[in-house]
Amino acid sequence: MRIARLWAAAGLLAALGACGGREPLKPLAGQPSPAIPVGGETPPTAAQLTQPSVQARPQRNVELLTQSRKRTEDYFDLPPEKAP
């Protein structure tokens, strides 16, 4: 009986997780459109507003180090100050 309840709960959670909407976003009726950005001519679309910016998702640097290099001296790498 206990196993049946666990399977039923797992099935219910799977069904609830699969019921998300897959329709494109549309503005609500009566709501104002988004503000026009400075220098822009038209307001951004829903697809443009939902895409993360480059700052939010930066590109990965895949450049591999092929040779080891000696570290240069860092003038700002100072020891901590002594407590007064």
Stockholm file with secondary structure:
# STOCKHOLM 1.0

chainA/1-84         MRIARLWAAAGLLAALGACGGREPLKPLAGQPSPAIPVGGETPPTAAQLTQPSVQARPQRNVELLTQSRKRTEDYFDLPPEKAP
#=GR chainA/1-84 SS CHHHHHHHHHHHHHHHHTCCCCSCCCCCTTCCCCCCCTTCSSCCCHHHHHSCCTTTSCCCCCCCCCSCCCCCCCTTCCCCCCCC
#=GC SS_cons        CHHHHHHHHHHHHHHHHTCCCCSCCCCCTTCCCCCCCTTCSSCCCHHHHHSCCTTTSCCCCCCCCCSCCCCCCCTTCCCCCCCC
//
